[in-house]
Amino acid sequence: MTEKIYAYVGNWGFAPAPKGISIFQFNQETGAMALIETIRYDIAAGQLCLDAKNRILYAVNECGERRGEIGGGGYLLAFRINPETGGLTLINEKESLLPEPSYLCLDKSGKYLLTCHCADPWHVTKIKKNEDGTFQNEVLFDDTAIVMFRIREDGGIGDVCDVAITPGTGGNGPNSRKNVDPVTNHIQLVQVISRLHAVVQARAEGCSWPATRGWINWMPLSWTRIRRKL
């Protein structure tokens, strides 16, 4: 019997395209892919990560708002794959802690999941009272970070192990307002915050490489498995 092969495509939902995860069946003789279904139209699944050994698919929901709130961050989801139908069953969902989780990857052991965040460089201005009774204001931006999660025995996403916050300029510097995405013409402001676009597994044990959007900036990151620290 020919082995059934399925492909999964994450839909980010850049207008007017839809969101969700599309499931295709791959024809090994013709190379064609037939759409079976698209699920979870409510999530901006800009990146997927496959654990082929355990038949688990991980996905980001690259949103900026926690449900029912303004702000608060996005989500990560874990799905179990049905090897006969290719269907996906949700195992669990976890908050990613920051807005717009843009990428995710497993470490070589498959026991830890890392995600990075693109976020947006919008600011808020707060009034601050000093100890001497005078007042001033301060401008605050979203953090961006690599967040590491444990993987549960059932393949679900467990608790956060550690966080590595990546600094930006905070809006200071001559190039902070000059960066424009060449495809969308959106102002990226990547030097205001470090808008992390990807985190991928490196060949070395316990290492990953996050990259900032708009630049070929690679920041080597390592962690110790015993301490589970970045």
C-alpha positions as CSV (number, residue, x, y, z in Angstrom):
1,M,0.0,0.0,0.0
2,T,1.3,3.4,-0.9
3,E,2.1,5.6,2.1
4,K,-0.2,8.6,2.5
5,I,1.7,11.8,2.5
6,Y,0.2,15.1,3.7
7,A,1.4,18.7,3.5
8,Y,0.4,21.5,5.9
9,V,0.4,25.1,4.9
10,G,0.1,28.0,7.4
11,N,-1.9,31.0,6.2
12,W,-0.8,34.2,7.7
13,G,-3.9,36.1,6.5
14,F,-2.2,39.2,5.0
15,A,-5.3,41.0,3.5
16,P,-7.3,39.9,1.6
17,A,-5.9,36.3,2.0
18,P,-7.6,34.0,4.6
19,K,-6.0,32.7,7.8
20,G,-5.8,29.1,9.2
21,I,-4.0,25.9,8.4
22,S,-4.6,24.2,5.0
23,I,-4.2,20.4,4.8
24,F,-3.2,18.9,1.4
25,Q,-2.8,15.3,0.2
26,F,0.4,14.8,-1.9
27,N,0.2,12.5,-4.9
28,Q,3.6,10.8,-5.2
29,E,3.0,9.8,-8.9
30,T,2.1,13.2,-10.2
31,G,3.5,15.5,-7.6
32,A,0.1,17.2,-7.3
33,M,-1.4,18.4,-4.0
34,A,-5.1,18.3,-3.4
35,L,-6.6,20.4,-0.8
36,I,-8.5,18.4,1.9
37,E,-9.6,21.2,4.2
38,T,-8.5,24.4,5.9
39,I,-9.0,24.7,9.7
40,R,-8.8,27.4,12.3
41,Y,-9.6,30.4,10.2
42,D,-9.2,32.4,13.4
43,I,-5.4,32.0,13.7
44,A,-2.7,33.8,11.7
45,A,-0.6,30.7,11.2
46,G,2.5,32.4,9.7
47,Q,4.8,29.6,10.7
48,L,4.5,25.8,11.4
49,C,6.9,23.4,13.0
50,L,6.7,19.6,12.5
51,D,7.7,16.9,14.9
52,A,7.6,14.1,12.3
53,K,8.6,11.4,14.8
54,N,5.7,12.0,17.1
55,R,3.3,13.3,14.5
56,I,2.8,16.6,16.1
57,L,2.4,19.9,14.3
58,Y,3.1,23.2,16.1
59,A,1.8,26.6,14.9
60,V,2.0,30.2,15.8
61,N,-1.0,32.5,16.0
62,E,0.8,35.7,15.0
63,C,-1.6,38.1,16.7
64,G,-1.0,41.0,19.0
65,E,-4.0,40.8,21.2
66,R,-4.9,38.4,23.9
67,R,-8.6,37.3,23.5
68,G,-10.9,40.0,24.9
69,E,-8.1,42.5,25.4
70,I,-6.0,45.1,23.6
71,G,-2.4,43.9,23.6
72,G,-1.2,41.0,25.7
73,G,0.5,38.8,23.0
74,G,-0.1,35.9,20.7
75,Y,-0.4,32.2,21.0
76,L,1.3,28.8,20.2
77,L,-0.8,25.7,19.3
78,A,0.0,22.0,19.2
79,F,-1.9,19.6,17.0
80,R,-1.9,15.8,16.8
81,I,-1.7,14.5,13.2
82,N,-4.0,11.6,12.1
83,P,-1.7,9.4,9.9
84,E,-4.7,8.0,8.0
85,T,-6.6,11.2,7.2
86,G,-4.0,13.9,7.7
87,G,-6.5,15.6,10.0
88,L,-5.4,17.8,12.9
89,T,-6.7,17.5,16.5
90,L,-5.8,20.3,18.9
91,I,-3.8,19.2,21.9
92,N,-3.4,22.5,23.6
93,E,-2.7,26.2,23.2
94,K,-0.4,28.5,25.2
95,E,0.1,32.2,25.3
96,S,3.5,33.2,23.8
97,L,3.8,36.1,26.3
98,L,4.5,38.8,23.7
99,P,2.8,40.1,20.5
100,E,3.1,38.5,17.2
101,P,5.0,35.2,17.6
102,S,6.6,34.9,14.2
103,Y,8.5,31.7,14.1
104,L,9.1,28.5,16.2
105,C,11.4,25.5,16.2
106,L,12.1,22.4,18.3
107,D,15.5,21.7,19.7
108,K,17.3,18.5,18.7
109,S,15.9,16.5,21.6
110,G,12.4,17.5,20.8
111,K,11.8,18.4,24.4
112,Y,11.9,22.2,24.1
113,L,10.1,24.6,21.8
114,L,11.4,28.1,21.0
115,T,9.5,31.0,19.6
116,C,10.5,34.5,18.7
117,H,8.4,37.6,18.3
118,C,8.1,40.3,15.6
119,A,5.9,42.6,17.7
120,D,5.1,46.2,16.5
121,P,7.1,49.3,17.4
122,W,4.1,51.3,18.6
123,H,4.7,53.3,21.7
124,V,2.8,54.6,24.8
125,T,3.8,57.7,26.7
126,K,3.4,57.6,30.5
127,I,3.7,60.3,33.1
128,K,6.1,59.5,35.8
129,K,6.4,61.2,39.2
130,N,10.0,61.4,40.5
131,E,11.1,60.9,44.1
132,D,11.7,64.7,44.4
133,G,8.0,65.4,43.5
134,T,8.7,66.6,40.0
135,F,7.1,65.0,36.9
136,Q,8.4,63.7,33.6
137,N,7.3,61.4,30.9
138,E,8.7,58.2,29.5
139,V,8.1,56.4,26.2
140,L,7.6,52.6,26.4
141,F,7.8,50.0,23.7
142,D,6.9,46.3,23.6
143,D,9.6,43.8,24.5
144,T,10.7,41.3,21.9
145,A,12.2,38.0,23.0
146,I,13.0,34.4,22.4
147,V,10.7,32.3,24.7
148,M,11.5,28.6,25.5
149,F,8.8,26.2,26.4
150,R,8.9,22.6,27.7
151,I,7.2,20.0,25.6
152,R,4.9,17.7,27.5
153,E,4.8,13.9,27.3
154,D,1.7,14.0,25.1
155,G,3.4,16.5,22.7
156,G,1.5,19.5,24.1
157,I,3.2,22.8,24.9
158,G,4.2,23.0,28.5
159,D,5.4,25.8,30.8
160,V,7.9,28.5,29.9
161,C,11.5,27.5,30.8
162,D,13.2,30.8,30.1
163,V,13.1,34.1,28.2
164,A,15.9,36.0,26.4
165,I,14.8,39.6,25.8
166,T,16.4,41.2,22.8
167,P,17.0,45.0,23.1
168,G,16.3,47.7,20.5
169,T,17.2,51.3,20.3
170,G,13.9,52.6,21.8
171,G,13.5,55.0,18.9
172,N,16.9,56.6,19.3
173,G,19.3,56.7,16.3
174,P,19.3,58.1,12.8
175,N,17.7,55.1,11.1
176,S,14.9,54.4,13.5
177,R,12.3,55.8,11.2
178,K,13.7,55.1,7.8
179,N,13.2,51.4,7.3
180,V,10.5,50.4,4.8
181,D,9.6,46.8,3.9
182,P,10.4,46.5,0.1
183,V,7.4,44.3,-0.5
184,T,4.6,45.9,1.4
185,N,6.0,49.4,1.8
186,H,5.1,49.2,5.5
187,I,7.4,51.2,7.8
188,Q,9.2,48.5,9.8
189,L,11.1,50.6,12.4
190,V,13.2,47.6,13.1
191,Q,15.8,49.6,15.0
192,V,13.2,50.8,17.5
193,I,12.7,47.2,18.7
194,S,14.4,44.1,17.5
195,R,11.6,42.6,15.4
196,L,12.6,39.0,15.4
197,H,11.6,37.2,12.3
198,A,13.0,33.7,12.7
199,V,14.6,31.3,15.2
200,V,16.1,28.1,13.7
201,Q,17.9,25.2,15.0
202,A,21.7,25.3,14.6
203,R,23.9,22.2,14.1
204,A,25.5,22.6,17.5
205,E,23.8,20.9,20.4
206,G,21.7,23.4,22.4
207,C,22.0,26.3,20.0
208,S,19.6,28.4,17.9
209,W,19.9,31.4,15.6
210,P,17.3,34.2,15.8
211,A,17.2,36.8,13.0
212,T,15.8,40.3,12.9
213,R,13.3,41.3,10.2
214,G,14.7,43.6,7.6
215,W,18.3,42.9,8.4
216,I,20.6,39.9,8.0
217,N,21.4,40.1,11.7
218,W,22.0,36.7,13.3
219,M,22.4,36.4,17.0
220,P,23.7,33.0,18.3
221,L,21.9,31.8,21.3
222,S,22.7,28.7,23.4
223,W,21.1,27.0,26.3
224,T,21.9,24.4,28.9
225,R,19.5,21.5,28.9
226,I,20.0,20.7,32.6
227,R,19.2,24.2,33.7
228,R,16.8,24.9,30.8
229,K,18.1,28.4,30.5
230,L,18.8,30.6,27.5
